[in-house]
């Protein structure tokens, strides 16, 4: 399959496919005419790459665990421990980001509720954030406690 065909089959640009190849996520060989020729299973590989990119992984991270998905018919956390650990770390990273964004949202809500206040002390949302965090912990939500 040539690169244009792979692009059409996956909906991924030729430029992105070249990038994936440069990052070691895809492999091709050169035909006699110099065109890249990809394996028949390259479309599935690209689908995995797009999925993991949408989960927040970078191409270097994906390169470390992608073989578990495409080279092994069956795998689990024991046969692909690095991949499993990377997934857990990414989830923790995303949960931390969500906590930070929730705190920022709470601060902004407080500032909006007090719009027109002319003193920083009046706009300070620290007490409001502490109250929101207390309410959240009562309702089982996770807060990081970091100031944004």
Secondary structure, 3 states (H helix, E strand, C coil): CEHHHHHHHHCCCHHHHHHHHHCCCCCEEECCCCCEEECCCHHHHHHHHHHHHHCCCCHHHHHHHHHHHHHCCCCCCCCCHHHHHHHHHHHHHHHHHHHHHHHHHHHHHHHHHCCCCCCHHHHCCHHHHHHHHHHHHHCCCCCCCCCC
